Amino acid sequence: MNRTIVKTREAHDFLALVPQLAGFLPEKSLVLVAFRGNRTCGAMRFNLPDPAAPEKVLKRIATTLVGTLCKIPDVDALVPVVYSDENIVAVAGLPQERFVEVLCARARLSGFLLRDALCVAADGWGSYFDPDCPAGGHPLRAIAASEVHRAIPDEVRRDLATLQSRADLPVVDPSMRERLGRRLARYQRLGGQAGTMPELLELAGDILDPVVAAEAALGFDPQNLGLDDAAALLFLMQGPACRDQMMLQFAFGETVGRNTHCLNLRYAILQRATGRSLDDIIAEEQSDGLDSPHSRVTSDLMLGLGRERPDPERIEPAIRLLKVLVALAPRTARPAPLCMLAWLSWAMGRGSVAGIFVDQALAIDRQYGMAELLHTVFGSGHLPDWAFAVPPDEPENA
């Protein structure tokens, strides 16, 4: 892949480029744009702090953000960009000025060059480093009219949406939703009480291979999803083992899916033979050093440990499919695909979108285990290791 270089000489041109770097239209956000030398190498989005927060809180937040930035290899400079719904004319200076001062001081202390610090507000934009910024800021139309919009090649230009709209579900046929509910209930009756992993895996294997099903699903047209396909996929996802296997397979490929499925079958046999819970079996194996390489790889991938990047060309169609499945599913069947959407979004670096999906899952079932786990992981600010890996063909912008 050829590197894409888009030159920005003025601040408003740079602001025209930031949404493309971030992959969405920022709202009420802080975007840290990282540089290696003169070229950008990443853009990370964070929530804005309370403007009235004590300085010690702002310092703690700034330290965490700069620490995250330090994980990106060879970063030596940054530009913080605040997106605020406040009006510049309504505040002294620019919105979030106290926090940006603290953040810039912490970044300089860590050795980073601050190329600029910018704010896009509801009524204008400005630079925190510009003492001559006019009252009310510069007009937003300068960003909208920037030549940068035309300079970005069509083949790399992203269709942008807000974070909230990235989590919006498609409109589906109500009659299809009703028929799917009845079909899913029929599968579940066939399974009896197959809510535990051994029984569900056994039943799933009798109906269809979850690895084959997951791979075939990537080729489905979500807008013309068949009733049988949708019901079978939703049924498989209700079992935590199949859910996680399909999720990892969507991200990393069929080999990972097959290895995970084989691991699940092994644990299912142990559960049936011993009557013990999966958590107890895994904990004992790990304490005795008996856990398999596949087990360690699977758990590491789930937690984002490792520099192997997931495949966006697999994840994006999976996300489109899962959104349709959530929209079609009965309410009680939604937490599983919602958690899959959350994890896949997080794996792609869309932590804020992931958080929306987790919140939706928890609103349905406060005790849903995967949602609780993801809520904890996302709430800690943990990002997958591959988010900080440098791909050999990384496109850059300048």
FIMAR-247535 format. One record per atom (N, C-alpha, C): x, y, z; residue in one letter. Coordinates in steps of 0.001 Angstrom, whole numbers, padded with zeros to 6 digits, always signed. Example, Ala and Ser with C-alpha at 12.3 -4.5 7.8 and 13.67 -1.06 7.14 Angstrom:
+013190-005690+007800a
+012300-004500+007800a
+013200-003300+007800a
+012850-002250+007080s
+013670-001060+007140s
+012900+000030+007870s
//
This chain:
+000845-001193+000000m
+000000+000000+000000m
+000882+001245+000000m
+000548+002198-000878n
+001297+003445-000905n
+000854+004332+000251n
+001821+005062+000790r
+001482+005999+001849r
+000703+007168+001270r
-000297+007612+002013t
-001090+008753+001599t
-000606+009978+002348t
-000162+010979+001623i
+000353+012196+002236i
-000556+013357+001848i
-001166+013965+002844v
-002002+015144+002646v
-001375+016273+003446v
-000907+017290+002765k
-000199+018380+003434k
-001197+019397+003978k
-000937+019849+005206t
-001774+020870+005827t
-000857+021987+006319t
-001025+023166+005767r
-000136+024288+006111r
-000781+025247+007108r
-002088+025261+007160e
-002803+026165+008063e
-003587+025343+009081e
-003861+025962+010215a
-004556+025242+011288a
-005929+024764+010843a
-006654+025585+010076h
-007994+025164+009660h
-007913+023995+008682h
-006826+023899+007910d
-006644+022743+007035d
-006408+021478+007866d
-005601+021619+008919f
-005366+020480+009793f
-006673+020022+010433f
-007501+020977+010868l
-008783+020624+011481l
-009713+019937+010477l
-009577+020268+009210a
-010372+019577+008188a
-009953+018120+008050a
-008691+017833+008370l
-008161+016478+008226l
-008448+015600+009453l
-008565+016212+010627v
-008667+015431+011873v
-009803+014399+011851v
-011017+014726+011405p
-012056+013682+011380p
-011676+012475+010536p
-010968+012701+009434q
-010519+011571+008616q
-009493+010729+009371q
-008625+011390+010132l
-007645+010658+010929l
-008327+009848+012019l
-009349+010457+012644a
-010033+009792+013748a
-011010+008733+013266a
-011546+008917+012056g
-012494+007958+011512g
-013938+008242+011878g
-014209+009405+012457f
-015576+009769+012824f
-015640+011281+012979f
-016844+011803+013110l
-017046+013232+013336l
-017057+013476+014839l
-016004+014062+015386p
-015915+014210+016848p
-016961+015180+017386p
-017515+014832+018532e
-018439+015683+019263e
-018104+015575+020742e
-018042+016718+021421k
-017764+016727+022870k
-016629+015757+023210k
-015523+015960+022538s
-014398+015021+022623s
-013077+015766+022647s
-012057+015043+023144l
-010670+015443+022964l
-010042+014430+022018l
-009443+014907+020958v
-008713+014043+020031v
-007239+014398+020119v
-006420+013419+020480l
-004975+013609+020493l
-004416+013083+019188l
-003864+013962+018382v
-003260+013565+017109v
-001763+013425+017334v
-001255+012223+017128a
+000148+011913+017403a
+000980+012010+016122a
+002245+012395+016303f
+003163+012569+015175f
+004438+011771+015396f
+004979+011252+014291r
+006380+010829+014226r
+007049+011781+013252r
+007895+012620+013778g
+008494+013633+012913g
+007412+014569+012422g
+007327+014726+011091n
+006359+015650+010507n
+005066+014973+010083n
+004940+013673+010364r
+003768+012947+009873r
+002935+012378+011006r
+001627+012424+010813t
+000736+011871+011814t
+000828+010348+011800t
+000624+009769+012976c
+000684+008304+013063c
-000437+007742+013922c
-001383+008572+014307g
-002499+008071+015094g
-003355+009203+015617g
-004594+008875+015940a
-005513+009845+016532a
-006377+009097+017531a
-006358+009534+018785m
-007101+008867+019846m
-008128+009818+020434m
-009323+009297+020648r
-010426+010108+021153r
-010686+009810+022622r
-010954+010859+023412f
-011249+010721+024833f
-012416+011646+025186f
-013112+011283+026264n
-014166+012165+026771n
-013544+013424+027365n
-014253+014515+027273l
-013808+015755+027905l
-014111+015714+029401l
-013227+016245+030217p
-013514+016300+031661p
-014512+017409+031969p
-015042+017366+033165d
-015910+018434+033648d
-015081+019723+033710d
-015508+020783+033046p
-014731+022033+033064p
-014476+022567+034466p
-015342+022215+035420a
-015186+022712+036789a
-014405+021747+037679a
-013841+020685+037098a
-013122+019689+037906a
-011911+020328+038579a
-011565+019891+039805p
-010375+020427+040479p
-009117+020149+039666p
-008112+020972+039889e
-006884+020827+039102e
-006217+019481+039319e
-006302+018922+040541k
-005675+017625+040780k
-006343+016534+039950k
-007638+016674+039700v
-008342+015708+038847v
-007890+015884+037397v
-007769+017131+036967l
-007306+017383+035601l
-005886+016852+035401l
-005041+016993+036410k
-003673+016482+036302k
-003659+014961+036204k
-004534+014331+036972r
-004590+012868+036931r
-005067+012392+035553r
-006075+013062+035004i
-006569+012697+033681i
-005485+012917+032623i
-004820+014066+032701a
-003774+014380+031727a
-002642+013362+031780a
-002266+012955+032982t
-001191+011964+033132t
-001586+010639+032481t
-002838+010230+032657t
-003316+008988+032051t
-003299+009078+030527t
-003757+010209+029992l
-003815+010372+028539l
-002425+010376+027919l
-001514+011092+028543v
-000150+011139+028016v
+000505+009766+028135v
+000203+009048+029204g
+000723+007696+029342g
+000251+006784+028227g
-001005+006929+027823t
-001522+006153+026701t
-000787+006507+025419t
-000536+007797+025224l
+000177+008245+024034l
+001586+007662+023978l
+002201+007486+025132c
+003564+006965+025198c
+003669+005534+024675c
+002541+004833+024589k
+002577+003452+024122k
+002737+003352+022608k
+002485+004442+021893i
+002642+004415+020438i
+004122+004560+020115i
+004721+003619+019379p
+006168+003666+019133p
+006603+004938+018418p
+007677+005533+018931d
+008402+006628+018267d
+007599+007915+018131d
+006544+008068+018904v
+005811+009339+018871v
+006660+010412+019534v
+006765+011569+018892d
+007572+012647+019477d
+006836+013983+019543d
+005614+014048+019003a
+004880+015316+019007a
+003385+015028+018957a
+002605+016022+019333l
+001157+015856+019270l
+000470+017189+019113l
-000799+017105+018728v
-001698+018255+018691v
-002991+017840+019372v
-003297+018389+020543p
-004616+018144+021142p
-005673+018989+020424p
-006820+018380+020149v
-007931+019102+019528v
-009179+018864+020372v
-009727+019932+020905v
-010947+019867+021702v
-012143+020152+020800v
-013151+019293+020886y
-014420+019524+020194y
-015475+019771+021267y
-015988+020982+021314s
-016891+021392+022381s
-018208+021888+021801s
-019302+021664+022544d
-020589+022213+022119d
-020844+023584+022744d
-019850+024111+023458e
-019968+025456+024016e
-019689+026494+022938e
-020119+027713+023211n
-019805+028845+022345n
-018586+029576+022891n
-017684+029960+021996i
-016486+030674+022426i
-016860+032007+023079i
-017877+032645+022545v
-018256+033960+023092v
-018795+033850+024510v
-019154+032636+024932a
-019756+032470+026261a
-018737+032148+027342a
-017465+031968+026972v
-016448+031608+027958v
-015282+032580+027857v
-014480+032606+028907a
-013261+033411+028884a
-012181+032584+028201a
-011651+033088+027099g
-010670+032322+026342g
-011364+031325+025437g
-010936+030056+025492l
-011552+028997+024706l
-012099+027934+025653l
-013097+027171+025235p
-013606+026090+026093p
-012498+025115+026489p
-012577+024621+027721q
-011633+023623+028254q
-010190+024155+028349q
-010042+025468+028490e
-008695+026048+028487e
-007863+025569+029682e
-008460+025453+030864r
-007711+024980+032036r
-007160+023574+031805r
-008003+022700+031281f
-007575+021322+031066f
-006485+021243+030005f
-006619+022006+028938v
-005618+021960+027868v
-004272+022476+028376v
-004282+023485+029233e
-003026+023967+029822e
-002346+022869+030631e
-003137+022153+031445v
-002588+021055+032249v
-002077+019943+031346v
-002841+019600+030330l
-002458+018526+029416l
-001162+018860+028675l
-001063+020085+028180c
+000144+020476+027442c
+001368+020485+028351c
+001191+020937+029582a
+002311+020937+030529a
+002774+019511+030806a
+001828+018585+030969r
+002192+017197+031234r
+002864+016576+030017r
+002394+016907+028818a
+002990+016364+027600a
+004421+016868+027415a
+004643+018151+027681r
+006008+018689+027565r
+006935+018046+028581r
+006416+017822+029784l
+007219+017180+030818l
+007643+015774+030402l
+006819+015130+029574s
+007126+013781+029093s
+007968+013797+027822s
+008345+014986+027365g
+009246+015078+026224g
+008586+015257+024882g
+007282+015512+024858f
+006595+015671+023584f
+006633+017127+023116f
+006775+017294+021812l
+006648+018613+021195l
+005166+018887+020958l
+004698+020057+021390l
+003323+020481+021121l
+003324+021337+019867l
+002844+020776+018767r
+002834+021528+017509r
+001761+022617+017521r
+000682+022356+018207d
-000407+023319+018369d
-001389+022706+019352d
-002368+023465+019769a
-003468+022967+020583a
-004694+023731+020123a
-005694+023023+019616l
-006791+023650+018896l
-008130+023323+019541l
-009097+024171+019244c
-010451+023988+019748c
-011439+024251+018620c
-012392+023339+018462v
-013515+023541+017546v
-014766+023624+018410v
-015343+024810+018483a
-016518+025041+019325a
-017758+025170+018455a
-018883+025463+019092a
-020140+025533+018353a
-020197+026730+017416a
-019447+027790+017755d
-019563+029022+016975d
-018255+029449+016319d
-017219+028651+016408g
-015953+029027+015788g
-014837+028093+016228g
-013630+028386+015766w
-012474+027582+016168w
-011325+028510+016519w
-010372+027998+017251g
-009224+028808+017624g
-008090+027952+018138g
-006943+028589+018332s
-005761+027931+018881s
-005517+028438+020293s
-005272+027497+021212y
-004935+027880+022585y
-003584+028589+022637y
-002786+028435+021581f
-001463+029058+021548f
-001477+030419+020860f
-002639+030877+020418d
-002731+032123+019656d
-003269+033236+020547d
-002406+034115+021019p
-002886+035198+021890p
-003743+036217+021143p
-003669+036181+019817d
-004428+037152+019023d
-005690+036559+018411d
-006120+035419+018945c
-007344+034801+018430c
-008513+035771+018608c
-009264+036058+017557p
-010342+037049+017675p
-011447+036592+018613p
-012147+037535+019195a
-013285+037206+020047a
-014304+036407+019227a
-014739+035299+019775g
-015654+034435+019027g
-014947+033446+018143g
-013598+033549+018067g
-012838+032588+017289g
-012894+032844+015797g
-012253+031965+015048h
-012280+032024+013586h
-013541+031329+013079h
-014013+031699+011891p
-015269+031113+011391p
-015098+029630+011028p
-016100+028836+011355l
-016075+027408+011045l
-016081+027147+009548l
-016563+028109+008773r
-016615+027896+007323r
-015231+027710+006714r
-014190+028208+007407a
-012831+028011+006886a
-012467+026528+006890a
-012930+025792+007902i
-012679+024350+007956i
-013472+023653+006856i
-014738+024032+006712a
-015596+023385+005721a
-015102+023630+004298a
-014486+024806+004068a
-014046+025157+002714a
-012606+024754+002422a
-011934+024100+003351s
-010521+023763+003172s
-010291+022890+001941s
-009182+023156+001257e
-008783+022357+000096e
-008453+020918+000482e
-008220+020676+001780v
-007895+019327+002239v
-008994+018337+001863v
-010240+018777+001905h
-011348+017871+001587h
-011213+017308+000174h
-010712+018116-000738r
-010544+017656-002118r
-009212+016948-002327r
-008270+017171-001419a
-006941+016577-001582a
-006880+015117-001144a
-007843+014676-000321i
-007836+013291+000148i
-008305+012385-000976i
-007487+011435-001413p
-007883+010546-002514p
-009146+009761-002182p
-009962+009526-003195d
-011226+008817-002988d
-011014+007433-002396d
-009910+006772-002780e
-009712+005393-002333e
-009389+005276-000848e
-008983+006370-000216v
-008700+006310+001224v
-009647+007183+002036v
-010522+007918+001352r
-011458+008783+002063r
-012476+007925+002826r
-012722+008272+004085r
-013674+007522+004901r
-015024+008209+004912r
-016086+007402+004873d
-017419+007934+005108d
-017568+008136+006619d
-017791+009359+007031l
-017751+009693+008453l
-019133+009759+009063l
-019185+009390+010328a
-020409+009480+011107a
-020025+009881+012515a
-020999+010275+013298t
-020730+010564+014697t
-020582+009244+015452t
-020031+009316+016662l
-019898+008107+017469l
-021258+007464+017732l
-022253+008279+018080q
-023564+007734+018388q
-024155+007042+017167q
-024017+007650+015985s
-024615+007043+014797s
-023905+005764+014401s
-022622+005606+014796r
-021935+004346+014532r
-022583+003197+015290r
-023271+003508+016362a
-023932+002472+017156a
-025408+002330+016815a
-025910+003135+015878d
-027316+003038+015503d
-027594+001709+014825d
-028760+001159+015080l
-029181-000093+014453l
-030010+000199+013212l
-029947-000676+012219p
-030744-000460+011012p
-032226-000698+011265p
-033036-000145+010402v
-034479-000398+010453v
-034749-001748+009794v
-035511-002589+010461v
-035809-003924+009937v
-037316-004114+009827v
-037706-005121+009069d
-039110-005444+008855d
-039696-006034+010140d
-040729-005419+010711p
-041313-005953+011955p
-041814-007392+011816p
-042329-007735+010646s
-042814-009108+010464s
-041659-010094+010474s
-040505-009676+009945m
-039319-010529+009987m
-038871-010730+011438m
-038955-009672+012245r
-038563-009777+013650r
-039477-010775+014378r
-040769-010715+014101e
-041707-011633+014751e
-041432-013077+014334e
-041224-013297+013036r
-040973-014656+012560r
-039646-015189+013114r
-038655-014318+013209l
-037368-014744+013755l
-037510-015125+015226l
-038292-014361+015970g
-038508-014690+017373g
-039112-016075+017534g
-040082-016397+016677r
-040708-017719+016755r
-039721-018823+016363r
-038918-018568+015331r
-037958-019578+014893r
-036879-019794+015955r
-036403-018709+016553l
-035389-018837+017597l
-035953-019595+018795l
-037192-019320+019151a
-037818-020040+020264a
-037913-021530+019963a
-038146-021872+018699r
-038207-023286+018317r
-036850-023949+018507r
-035782-023271+018089y
-034431-023816+018318y
-034184-024028+019808y
-034594-023036+020588q
-034327-023116+022024q
-035136-024225+022686q
-036353-024475+022195r
-037125-025595+022733r
-036469-026922+022380r
-035913-027003+021176l
-035213-028224+020789l
-034029-028471+021703l
-033438-027389+022151g
-032275-027522+023018g
-032632-027777+024466g
-033912-027676+024789g
-034302-027889+026175g
-033622-026886+027083g
-032892-027364+028043q
-032178-026509+028985q
-030705-026385+028605q
-030428-026392+027313a
-029029-026374+026856a
-028421-025000+027024a
-028466-024498+028229g
-027880-023195+028495g
-026442-023290+028933g
-025996-024485+029318t
-024602-024649+029701t
-023787-025006+028483t
-022493-024789+028566m
-021648-024980+027400m
-021664-026403+026860m
-021555-027451+027684p
-021514-028793+027107p
-022751-029124+026275p
-023955-028866+026842e
-025166-029206+026122e
-025356-028345+024875e
-025045-027052+024990l
-025240-026169+023851l
-024279-026516+022728l
-023033-026788+023062l
-022082-027172+022024l
-022495-028475+021349l
-022989-029412+022140e
-023421-030679+021581e
-024587-030477+020636e
-025555-029659+021073l
-026715-029391+020230l
-026311-028637+018976l
-025445-027613+019134a
-025017-026829+017975a
-024325-027721+016960a
-023504-028651+017453g
-022806-029539+016543g
-023750-030441+015778g
-024886-030783+016393d
-025870-031599+015707d
-026600-030818+014627d
-026698-029516+014794i
-027447-028699+013835i
-026530-028138+012749i
-025435-027548+013144l
-024495-026966+012194l
-023165-026735+012885l
-022120-026656+012089d
-020779-026408+012597d
-020635-024906+012836d
-020374-024469+014081p
-020291-023026+014338p
-019131-022353+013625p
-018064-023086+013320v
-016952-022494+012574v
-017371-022241+011132v
-017995-023248+010520v
-018491-023085+009149v
-019548-021985+009100v
-020421-021970+010110a
-021482-020964+010140a
-020912-019557+010221a
-019889-019360+011081a
-019291-018032+011227a
-018619-017589+009934a
-017933-018501+009280e
-017236-018145+008045e
-018232-017810+006938e
-019312-018611+006856a
-020325-018335+005843a
-021026-017012+006104a
-021175-016667+007388a
-021905-015445+007746a
-021240-014196+007185a
-019917-014223+007042l
-019213-013054+006518l
-019588-012775+005061l
-020136-013764+004393g
-020548-013573+003003g
-022012-013238+002841g
-022753-013170+003948f
-024174-012852+003860f
-024374-011371+003527f
-025475-011090+002843d
-025914-009711+002631d
-026836-009341+003787d
-026394-008490+004699p
-027226-008185+005876p
-028599-007630+005522p
-028702-006953+004378q
-029979-006358+004003q
-030963-007389+003466q
-030458-008571+003121n
-031317-009637+002598n
-031056-010933+003357n
-030970-010819+004669l
-030629-011958+005507l
-031817-012913+005590l
-031540-014193+005329g
-032601-015184+005380g
-033003-015510+006807g
-034256-015914+006976l
-034781-016213+008296l
-034015-017360+008953l
-033780-018429+008214d
-033085-019581+008785d
-031664-019219+009197d
-030970-018471+008346d
-029590-018074+008675d
-029561-017204+009917d
-030461-016228+009991a
-030481-015320+011144a
-030788-016084+012426a
-031752-016987+012382a
-032125-017738+013581a
-030993-018653+014033a
-030331-019314+013075a
-029235-020211+013434a
-028080-019442+014070a
-027726-018294+013495l
-026635-017501+014048l
-026974-016997+015450l
-028175-016485+015620l
-028567-015989+016945l
-028586-017110+017977l
-029036-018292+017559f
-029054-019428+018479f
-027638-019787+018913f
-026709-019854+017962l
-025327-020187+018301l
-024727-019164+019252l
-025018-017888+019018m
-024411-016819+019815m
-024886-016816+021257m
-025987-017471+021551q
-026488-017457+022926q
-025587-018251+023865q
-024814-019190+023344g
-023863-019915+024169g
-022559-019146+024270g
-022076-018832+025466p
-020842-018042+025600p
-019662-018604+024817p
-019523-019926+024784a
-018383-020515+024083a
-018468-020252+022587a
-019645-020510+021991c
-019823-020253+020561c
-019736-018760+020258c
-020301-017956+021138r
-020242-016495+020953r
-018801-016019+020833r
-017961-016443+021780d
-016574-015976+021781d
-015797-016546+020602d
-016071-017803+020256q
-015385-018410+019111q
-015717-017654+017830q
-016995-017373+017615m
-017404-016670+016390m
-016841-015264+016367m
-016824-014605+017515m
-016301-013245+017608m
-014816-013200+017240m
-014023-014108+017813l
-012597-014148+017496l
-012364-014561+016047l
-013208-015456+015555q
-013077-015886+014159q
-013376-014737+013208q
-014398-013943+013512f
-014685-012770+012692f
-013461-011858+012617f
-012730-011743+013721a
-011620-010791+013791a
-010323-011344+013216a
-010036-012633+013473f
-008697-013152+013175f
-008663-014277+012155f
-009809-014819+011752g
-009794-015813+010709g
-010249-017192+011145g
-010427-018055+010150e
-011009-019371+010387e
-010116-020255+011246e
-008799-020137+011095t
-007905-020985+011901t
-008088-020704+013385t
-008160-019439+013758v
-008399-019083+015154v
-009759-019601+015594v
-010755-019494+014729g
-012073-020009+015068g
-012065-021503+015297g
-011373-022254+014432r
-011330-023703+014579r
-010579-024096+015846r
-009456-023426+016122n
-008702-023739+017344n
-009535-023445+018590n
-010253-022333+018560t
-011084-021969+019709t
-012226-022959+019889t
-012822-023391+018786h
-013913-024366+018864h
-013420-025695+019429h
-012256-026139+018981c
-011693-027387+019507c
-011417-027264+021007c
-010932-026098+021414l
-010687-025857+022834l
-011994-025890+023615l
-013027-025291+023059n
-014332-025299+023721n
-014872-026717+023882n
-014703-027539+022848l
-015175-028919+022920l
-014422-029686+024019l
-013126-029423+024119r
-012330-030089+025165r
-012852-029730+026546r
-013101-028440+026761y
-013611-028023+028064y
-015021-028561+028302y
-015819-028687+027236a
-017170-029224+027389a
-017119-030667+027872a
-016184-031429+027321i
-016028-032823+027756i
-015624-032880+029235i
-014690-032023+029634l
-014254-031987+031033l
-015393-031580+031957l
-016186-030604+031530q
-017317-030181+032356q
-018310-031327+032547q
-018608-032015+031454r
-019573-033104+031537r
-019040-034233+032419r
-017740-034496+032298a
-017163-035616+033049a
-017025-035309+034538a
-016735-034041+034870t
-016443-033694+036259t
-017590-032985+036962t
-018495-032401+036183g
-019568-031624+036787g
-019111-030286+037319g
-017887-029892+036987r
-017334-028631+037506r
-017602-027498+036518r
-017493-026278+037015s
-017707-025121+036152s
-016487-024877+035278s
-016711-024180+034180l
-015618-023856+033277l
-014569-023005+033973l
-015014-022026+034770d
-014070-021154+035468d
-013163-021958+036397d
-013746-022947+037103d
-012947-023756+038027d
-011908-024597+037272d
-012310-025163+036152i
-011392-026004+035375i
-010231-025177+034846i
-010528-024010+034274i
-009473-023161+033716i
-008539-022671+034816i
-009116-022246+035952a
-008288-021749+037053a
-007324-022832+037540a
-007810-024070+037653e
-006944-025147+038121e
-005833-025439+037114e
-006174-025471+035837e
-005157-025729+034810e
-004085-024655+034826e
-004503-023403+034968q
-003526-022317+034963q
-002632-022377+036192q
-003191-022701+037339s
-002383-022777+038562s
-001400-023937+038497s
-001778-025009+037774d
-000892-026167+037642d
+000010-026074+036415d
-000130-025002+035653g
+000682-024846+034446g
+000296-025802+033347g
-000966-026266+033344l
-001397-027271+032374l
-002246-026686+031246l
-002492-025373+031283d
-003313-024811+030219d
-002576-024900+028892d
-003332-025148+027822s
-002728-025387+026510s
-002321-024079+025850s
-001414-024157+024849p
-001071-022935+024097p
-002289-022290+023459p
-003217-023115+022945h
-004429-022551+022349h
-005242-021795+023383h
-005298-022336+024607s
-006031-021658+025671s
-005415-020305+025975s
-004093-020258+026066r
-003419-018982+026359r
-003607-017990+025222r
-003501-018472+023978v
-003666-017584+022824v
-005076-017012+022802v
-006069-017873+023035t
-007458-017416+023006t
-007715-016358+024070t
-007269-016606+025289s
-007499-015628+026351s
-006732-014341+026090s
-005532-014443+025538d
-004750-013246+025218d
-005449-012407+024149d
-005986-013072+023120l
-006684-012339+022073l
-007907-011626+022644l
-008624-012290+023519m
-009818-011679+024109m
-009473-010405+024868m
-008320-010405+025522l
-007904-009249+026319l
-007062-008256+025536l
-006857-008524+024253g
-006083-007602+023433g
-004602-007643+023714g
-004093-008794+024174l
-002671-008931+024477l
-001970-009522+023266l
-001074-008783+022681g
-000374-009240+021484g
-000433-008190+020400g
+000504-008257+019484r
+000605-007245+018436r
+000006-007696+017098r
-000527-008936+017045e
-001176-009373+015805e
-002478-008609+015633e
-002588-007884+014522r
-003765-007057+014306r
-004929-007882+013770r
-006154-007608+014229p
-007323-008221+013600p
-007501-007683+012182p
-008300-008365+011407d
-008477-008040+009989d
-009703-007146+009806d
-009507-005863+009477p
-010662-004968+009296p
-011602-005423+008190p
-011066-006109+007165e
-011917-006541+006059e
-012837-007688+006467e
-012563-008311+007594r
-013483-009299+008158r
-014393-008644+009197r
-013825-007739+009985i
-014589-007149+011078i
-015720-006255+010573i
-015464-005454+009562e
-016491-004513+009113e
-017754-005223+008624e
-017672-006254+007772p
-018918-006951+007413p
-019554-007665+008603p
-018724-008144+009535a
-019277-008781+010737a
-020081-007778+011551a
-019578-006558+011693i
-020299-005521+012438i
-021626-005197+011756i
-021616-005073+010435r
-022869-004783+009723r
-023884-005914+009939r
-023419-007151+009884l
-024307-008291+010094l
-024854-008317+011523l
-023979-008103+012504l
-024401-008165+013902l
-025404-007064+014229l
-025269-005902+013628k
-026248-004834+013862k
-027635-005258+013400k
-027700-005925+012249v
-028989-006405+011750v
-029546-007472+012684v
-028666-008379+013153l
-029126-009434+014062l
-029663-008853+015364l
-028991-007834+015894v
-029487-007197+017125v
-030844-006559+016872v
-030973-005876+015735a
-032244-005215+015421a
-033381-006218+015261a
-033075-007428+014773l
-034088-008453+014558l
-034377-009276+015806l
-033414-009362+016712a
-033494-010311+017824a
-034526-009898+018869a
-035151-010874+019514p
-035944-010562+020709p
-035042-009918+021759p
-035610-009113+022619r
-034821-008351+023581r
-033902-009252+024403r
-034408-010389+024854t
-033597-011254+025722t
-032433-011903+024980t
-032478-011931+023658a
-031398-012542+022870a
-030375-011519+022398a
-030545-010261+022772r
-029660-009210+022257r
-028309-009071+022968r
-028184-009354+024259p
-026893-009108+024914p
-025706-009790+024239p
-025873-011019+023756a
-024744-011725+023136a
-024230-010996+021889a
-025078-010715+020883p
-024548-009985+019724p
-024118-008556+020053p
-024740-007934+021057l
-024297-006597+021462l
-022879-006636+022020l
-022565-007673+022807c
-021205-007805+023341c
-020205-008105+022234c
-020622-008882+021240m
-019747-009130+020097m
-019468-007823+019351m
-020505-007016+019175l
-020322-005705+018546l
-019381-004831+019367l
-019543-004872+020685a
-018695-004060+021555a
-017237-004480+021419a
-016960-005778+021499w
-015576-006243+021438w
-014964-005960+020075w
-015684-006210+018991l
-015158-005958+017652l
-014899-004467+017437l
-015763-003608+017975s
-015538-002162+017870s
-014298-001760+018647s
-014140-002303+019846w
-012948-002041+020665w
-011698-002527+019955w
-011778-003692+019328a
-010628-004236+018609a
-010203-003329+017462a
-011151-002578+016924m
-010854-001645+015838m
-010465-000262+016355m
-010353-000104+017675g
-009961+001167+018248g
-011108+002124+018492g
-012351+001628+018444r
-013528+002478+018637r
-014096+002248+020034r
-013298+002601+021029g
-013684+002319+022398g
-014964+002999+022823g
-015197+004213+022352s
-016403+004931+022744s
-017647+004266+022173s
-017570+003811+020930v
-018686+003084+020323v
-018905+001773+021063v
-017796+001095+021398a
-017889-000157+022142a
-018632+000043+023452a
-018357+001137+024126g
-019022+001416+025386g
-020529+001578+025237g
-020971+002140+024116i
-022412+002292+023873i
-023071+000919+023766i
-022434-000005+023039f
-023002-001347+022885f
-023045-002084+024225f
-021996-001941+025027v
-021984-002593+026343v
-023103-002037+027221v
-023275-000731+027209d
-024341-000126+028011d
-025709-000665+027588d
-025905-000871+026285q
-027175-001411+025804q
-027380-002842+026298q
-026291-003635+026300a
-026397-005011+026797a
-026732-005034+028286a
-026071-004182+029061l
-026322-004140+030505l
-027709-003611+030828l
-028243-002758+029969a
-029604-002255+030189a
-030627-003384+030063a
-030288-004415+029304i
-031171-005575+029147i
-030949-006576+030270i
-029674-006824+030601d
-029337-007827+031618d
-028128-007342+032411d
-028375-006839+033619r
-027298-006281+034443r
-026304-007345+034877r
-026692-008614+034834q
-025797-009693+035269q
-025178-010462+034110q
-025306-009942+032901y
-024727-010667+031763y
-023200-010600+031869y
-022569-011776+032028g
-021153-011839+032389g
-020221-011140+031417g
-020414-011369+030117m
-019524-010765+029128m
-019646-009241+029151m
-020861-008743+029331a
-021055-007290+029382a
-020373-006699+030601a
-020466-007392+031743e
-019795-006912+032954e
-018285-006871+032760e
-017735-007923+032138l
-016294-007969+031892l
-015851-006841+030978l
-016569-006665+029871l
-016196-005612+028923l
-016339-004231+029553l
-017362-004053+030368h
-017551-002763+031054h
-016339-002445+031931h
-015823-003459+032603t
-014648-003267+033449t
-013421-002946+032615t
-013228-003703+031532v
-012054-003495+030667v
-012095-002109+030027v
-013235-001756+029464f
-013337-000461+028795f
-013241+000685+029801f
-013840+000481+030977g
-013816+001526+031993g
-012427+001815+032519g
-011530+000826+032442s
-010156+001028+032902s
-009318+001792+031889s
-009880+002001+030683g
-009121+002685+029637g
-008165+001777+028895g
-008249+000457+029160h
-007337-000483+028506h
-007619-000539+027014h
-006580-000452+026206l
-006672-000595+024758l
-005900-001832+024340l
-006322-002499+023253p
-005577-003683+022816p
-004167-003317+022390p
-003247-004240+022628d
-001843-003982+022287d
-001671-003649+020815d
-002471-004293+019968w
-002282-004059+018528w
-002653-002642+018117w
-003367-001920+018984a
-003678-000525+018667a
-002411+000325+018618a
-001355-000149+019277f
-000106+000614+019336f
+000979+000026+018425f
+000659-001054+017716a
+001633-001649+016802a
+001686-000836+015516a
+002830-000783+014902v
+003005-000033+013663v
+002996-001012+012501v
+001943-001006+011667p
+001931-001903+010520p
+002986-001477+009507p
+003583-002416+008764p
+004634-002067+007837p
+004178-001184+006684p
+002868-001228+006376d
+002364-000436+005261d
+001437+000658+005739d
+001676+001158+006935e
+000794+002162+007536e
+000692+003408+006672e
-000547+003819+006272p
-000679+005086+005583p
-000511+006243+006553p
+000123+007301+006101e
+000360+008436+006990e
-000155+009700+006329e
-000415+010701+007135n
-000864+011992+006661n
+000028+013054+007252n
+000266+014109+006536a
+001103+015170+007061a
+000422+016512+006840a
//
